Amino acid sequence: MTGTIETYVRQNEARFLDELNEFLRIPSISTLPEHKGDVQRAAEFVAAKLTAAGLDHVEIIPTAKHPLVYADWLHAPGKPTVLCYGHYDVQPPDPLELWHTPPFEPTLRDGNIYARGSADDKGQMYMHIKAVETLRALHGGKLPVNVKFLIEGEEEVGGASIAKYVPQHKEKLKADVALVSDTALYAEGIPTLCIGLRGLIYTEVECTATMRDLHSGLYGGAAPNAVFALVELLAKAKDSNGVIQIPGIYDDVKRPDATELESWDTLPFEEASFLKNEVGSTALTGEPGYTVLERIWARPTLEVHGIAGGFTGAGSKTVIPAKATAKVSLRLVPDQDPGKVIEAFRKFVEANAPAGTKMELRVLNGGPGLVVNPSHPAIATAAEVFGKVMGRPTVFTRSGGSIPIVGDFAEHLGIPTVLMGFGLPDDGLHSPNEKYCLKNYYTGIVTIAHFFERYGA
C-alpha cells in the first residue's frame, strides 16, 4: 500500500492544519487556576477528536486536578497493542511582550506554526490521532495494531494525577509498547529516536530569617537577610566550574558506554553553532572533561529557576526581607535514586543554612532518569520506518529533559517507550515564539501511520 498513507495525508493537509489551529487556540495553561475551564475545554476537544477518529470507550476521567482522556481500539486479535501518550496542557506564555504574534492565535510564518503548545505537545500528540484516522480510512475502518490512548492535562505541572492513575489501572492500560511524541529530531531532516531521559527533582527552598521585614538602616549589619542567605546557600551548591557540591550526588552516576559515546561523536554537532543559535550567550558552562552532549544528556545538574522575596517593585524600599523562596531543580541520570538525592540535598541545605536562618526544603515532584534498549522489536521497527520515510538512517540520542510518564510505564506496565518526536532544537519550548515545523507535522502523521502498519505486520 505504498504511497496511500502519503496521499491521504496530502489530500487532508488543510483540514489537519485547521483542526490543529483550533486546538492551539485553547489556552490550556495547567499551572494557572484561572485557566481551569480552558484546560477542561482542551480535554473535551481531544475526546471529541478521538471519537471522530473512530476510537472506542472514549472517556474524560476526572482527577484531583485536571482530567485524563482515555480511548482505545482493540479489534486486531493477535496483533500488538500500542499505548499512545501525550499531553494537552501548556506552559504559561509569559513574557507576552516578546511574542511576535499572540501565543494563542496560531500564525503560519516561514513554514512554521507559531503558538504556545505547537511543539510541546499539542502538535505532536495530535499526529497520533490523525495517524489513526488515516489508517482507518485506508483499511475500511480497521487498524493494523490495537491502540490505547492516555492523554493528560498536567504534564507541565508534574503529572501527579497520571502518576497515580497508571499503577491503579494496569490491566486497562496493558500494552506491548508505549508511543510518545514529545521530543525532537537531532536536526532538520535527521530521523531521531531518543533512548534516554534525565529524571527531575523539583524543589522549593524557603528561608526564614526574621519575624518580619526590617528597616535596613536600623537593623542592617546585625539582622540576617533571607534573600542573601539563599544566595549564599545556593552559591555553595555548585562551584564555578559547574560541579555540584552536594555530598554523594555523583555516587551512582555512570558514564555512557563507549559505543554510545562514539555514536554521539558522529552527530553533526557544532559547539559554536549551539552557543550562538540555541543558547544565545557568549560562553558555555559546565563540568570540565565532558563534551557538551555529555553535559546535557548524561550528567546530573542543579539549576535555580527563580528567587522571590523582599521588594522588587518600582522605586526604592529599604527593607531586609524576612522570608525568601528559591525554585531549585536537579536533573538526574539513569541509576540515580531520586529518594537518595533528595535526602542528600536536604542534609546539604540543613548543614549550610547561614547563621540566624531556618531553611525548609519542599519537594514538589521527582522521578528517575532512564534508558531504553534500542534493539527492542518496537524500537527497531520505529527506527527502520523513520529512516525509510525521511530517507536516511535513524540516529539514537538521549535528551536532557524529563518525561516522567516514561518511567511510570516502565515501572508499572513493564513496557518500553518509543520516543518518536518531530520537533526541532530551535522550537523554543517554554519560551516566547514557540513554533512547530508544518512539514514535520505532516511527516509525523505519515511516519506514525507507517510505524503502526509495520509493527502490526
N, C-alpha and C positions, 0 to 999 in steps of 0.2 A: 504494500500500500504506500510505496514511496511517493512522497510529494503531496499526498492528500491532506496530511496534517498542515503542511505549509500553505496549501491552497485555502483551506478553511480559515486559517488564522488571517491570511492576507485579505480574504473577502470580508472578514468581520472586523478589520482593524479599527475602523471609525467607531463602531459600536463599543468595542472593547475599551477604547480611549474615553468615550463618553461616560461609560459606567465607572471607570476609574476616577475620572474627574468628579463625578457625583460623590463618590466615596471620600475623596480628598477634601471636599468642601465641608465635611463634618468635622468640627474642631474637637475631636475626641481626646482631650488632654486629661489623662488619668490622674495626675497629681493635684489638680485644682478642683475643689468641691463645686465651684460654680459651673463646671462643665460636666457634672454627673449626668444630666439629661442628654448631652451630646454623646457621651460615651454609650449610653443606652441606645441612642439612635444608630450609632455605628454598629452595635451588636445586632440590631434589628435589620440593618442593611445587609450584613453578612448572612444572616439567617435567610433572608429573602432570596439572595443570590444563590445560596446553596440549594434552596428549594427549586429555583428556576433552572439550575443545572441538572436537576433530576435526582438529587440525593434523597435518601430516606431518613426517617427518625430525626428530623431537624428540630433542635430544641435550644432555647435560650435558658441557660442554667443560672439561677440567682446565686450569688455568693455574698460573703460579708462585705464585699466592696463592689467590684464591677463584674458583670456576668460573663460566663463562658458560653461559647456556641459550639454545639456538637452536631454532627451529621454522619451518616455512613451510607455505603452501597456495598452489599455483601452477597452478590448474586453470581460470583465466579468461583464455583466449587473447585477445590484442588489448586487454586491459584494463591499466590502470596497476598498478604494484606499490608498496605502501606498506611501509616498514620501520618496525616498531613497536619503540621502545626504552623501557626503564625500568630501575629497579634495585630489588633485593630486600634490600639491606643497609641498616642503620640506624645512627644515631648512638648513643653511649652515653647512658643516661637520666639520668645524674648532673646535679644533686644529687637523690637519691631522696627526701629528706625534703620536698621542695617539691611532689611529686606528690600530688594529692588521692586518686587511686586508683592501684594498681600499674601501672607503664608497660607491662607485657606481659600484662595482663589487661584486654582492651578493655572499656570501660564506656560505655554509651549514656546521655548526660545532656544535656538541653535540645536535643535534635535533633542532637547531635554524637557522634562516636565518639572517645573519649579513649584514646590508646595511642601508644607510640613507633612511628613509621613510618606512622601512619594517613594523613597527608597527604604525607609525604616518605619513600618514594614508593610504598609498598605499595598504599594505597587507590587511588591514581591509575593506577599501571601495571596493576592488576588489572582496571580498567574496559576496557582493550583486549581482554583475554581474554574477558570477558563480552560485549562487543560482537560479537566473532566468533561466540561460541556463539549469541547472539540471532539473528544473520543466517542462520547455517546452519540453525537451527531453522525459520526462516520461509521459507527458499528451498530446501527439500528437500536440505540438505547442501551447497549451493553458496554462494559468496560473490560479490559484485559487483565485487571487485577481487582481485588477488593480494596476499598478505601474507607478510611475513617478520618474525619476532620475534628480537631480540637483547637479552637481559636480563642485567645484570651484578650482581656482588656486591661491587664495590669503589668505587662512586661516592663514598661518604663518606670514602674514604682516597686519593682522587686518580685512580682509574680507570686505573692503569698497564697492566693486562692487556688491557682492551678497546682501549686506545690502540695497543697492539702488534698486536692481532688484526685490527682493521679494515683497515689497509693491506696486510696479508698475505692477505686474503680478499675482494678487491674484486669478483670475479666472483660469488662465493657471496652477497654482500650487495647486489649490484646492484639498484637500485630507482629509482623516479621521484621519490619524496619520503620523508622520514622523519616520523614522528609521535611526539612526546614530550609526555606529560602529567606535568609536574613543576614547573608554575608555578601562578599564582593568578589568579582574577578580580580586576579592579581593586577591585571592591566587590561585596557580595552583589547578585546579580541582573543584573550588568553583564557580558555576554559579552566576553571579552578575549583577544586573541591577542598574545603577546609577539613582537616582531620584532627585538629587540636584547638582547644579553647582554654583561656585562663579562667580561673574562678574569681569570685569577687566577695570581699567583705566590706560592707558599707557601714560606717560608724559616725556617731556624733561624740565629740569630746567637749564636755561643758565644764568651764572653770568658774568657781565662785570664790571671790577674793575678799569682799567686804559686805557689810549688811545692807548697804545702799550705795548709789553713786556718790562720790565725794568731790568737793571743791579742790581742784588741783593746786591752787595757791596755798590753801590752808593745810592740805594733807600730802601734797607732792613731796617725795623724798622720804616719806615714812610709811605710807599705806601701799599695800600691794595692788597692782593693776592687772585686772583679769585678762584684758586683751594682750598685754605684754607678756603675761605668764604663759598664755597659749603659744605665742610666737616663740618664746624661749623653749618650751617643751617640744614643739614641732621641729624647731631647728636642730634639736638633739637627735631626732628620729631618723635623720638621713644626713650623711656628710656631703661635702661639696662635690664629690665625685658621683653622687647618686647611690652610694652603698647604704642600705638600710641598717640602722644601728640597734634594732631590737634583737636582744639575745635569742639565739635559736632559730631566727627567721629563715636561714638558709640550710638548716639541718637536713631537710628531706628533698631539697632541690636537686634534680638530676639533669645533666646536660643531654640534649637530644643525641641519638646515636649518630655515628659518623656518616651513615648513608643519608640520613635526613639532612644533616648539615651540608653535605656535598650537593644535594639536590637544591638547597637554597642558594648555593653559590652559582648555580646555573641560571637563576632567575634574572630577568633584565632589571636589576635594581641599581639605581644611581643615587648615591648619598646626597650629592649636590642638588639633584632634582627634587628628592624627598624633602630636603631642607627648605628649598625655595617654594615649591609648588604645593606641598602638603602641610608642612609645619609653618612656613612663613616667618622665620626668625633668622637670627644671624649666626646661631651655633646650635648644635645638638648637644644634649647632655646624657648622662647615664654612666653605668659601670664600665670602667676601663677593662680591656681584654675581651670584650664581646662585640660582635658585629651589631649593626642597628637591628637587623631582623631578629637576632637572638634576643636583644634587649626588649623588643616589643612583642615577641611571640613566646619566649621561653624563659623569661626571668621574672621574679616577683617585683612588684612595685609598691610604693607608698606615695599617694598624692593627696594634697589639700585642695578641696574644691571651693571653699569659702570660709570666711570668718565673720561672724556677726557679733556686735557688742559696742557699747559706748555711743558716741554721737557721730553720725555720718551725713547730717543734713547740710544745707547751705549755711554759710557763715560760721561763726565760732561758738563753742560752748565748752568751757574748760572743766570737764569732769574726768575723774578717774573711774572707769567703769567697774561696777561691782560684779557683773557676770559677762561671760563671753562664750560663744559656741563655735567650734570648728567642725566642718564636714570633712571626714577623712576616709579614704578607701585604701584597701590593699588588694592588689591583683595577685592571685595565686597560680602556680603552675601544677601540672599533674604530680601526684604523690604528696603534695602538701595537705595536711589535715586542717580544715577551717577552724575547728574547735581548738586545736593546739595553737594555731596562730593567734586566735582571739585572746586566749589566756596569756600568751607571751606579750601581746600588745597591752593588755590590761595591767600586767605586772610592770611593764615599762612606764606606763602613764602614772601609776601609783608611786613608783620609785623616783620619778623625775619631776613630780609636781613641785614648783618653786615654793619657797617658804611662805607661809601665810595663806596658801590657796588650797582649795579642795577640787580635785578633778573627778568627774564622773564619765565613764565610758558607756555609751549606749550603742548596741549593735542593732542596726535596722534590718539588715539581711545578710546572708552569707551562703556561698556554695563553692564546691570544689572545682578545680580545673580537670580536664580530661583529654585523652587522645583516643581515636578510634582506629581500627585496623583497616588499612586501605585495601587489603586483599579479601575482605568480606564480599560475598557474591553481589549484594545490592550495590555496594560502593564501587566495586569493579565494573559492574554494569553501567552505573551512572557515569563513571569516568569514560567508558567506551562510547556511550551515547553523546555525552557532552563534547568529546573530541570530534566525533563524526559531524555533528551539527555545525560546529564552529571551524572545522577544517584544520585543526592542529591538535597535537597530543595534550591531554589534560595534565595540569600540574597539581601537586599536592602541597598545601601550605597549612600554617596554623594562623590563628587570629589572636590578637592580644585582648580582644573583647571577651565578654561573658554572655552565654545564653543558658541560664540556669536550667531550663527545661530539658536540655540535652542530658544533663546529669541525672535528672529525675527519671527520664525514660530508661537510661541505662540501669539505674539502681532498682527501680520498682517494676519495670516491664521487661527488663533483661534484653533490650534491643539497642542496636547501634543507630545512629542518625546520619543520614546523608545530608551534609551541609552544602547544598547546591544553590549558591546565591548569584545574582546577576547585577549587583551594584558595581560601582567603580570607586577607587580610593578617594577621589575628589568630590564625592557626592554630598559632603557637608552634613553628615548625620549629626543631629542635635544642635546644629549651627544655623545661623541665618542663611537663606537661599539654598536650602536643601533641594537636591534635584535627583531625577532618575532618568536615565537614557531611554528614550522611547523605543529605539531599536532593540535594546536589551529586554524591554518589557515583552515585546512580541517574540523575540528569540527565546525568552524564558518559557513562554507558553508552549512553543514548539518543542523545546528540549524536554520539558517535564512530560508532555504527552508521549514523546518517543521513549522516555525512560519507563513510563508505565507499560507501554507496549512491549519493550524489550525485556523488562523484568518479568512480565506475565508470561513471556514465551520460554 
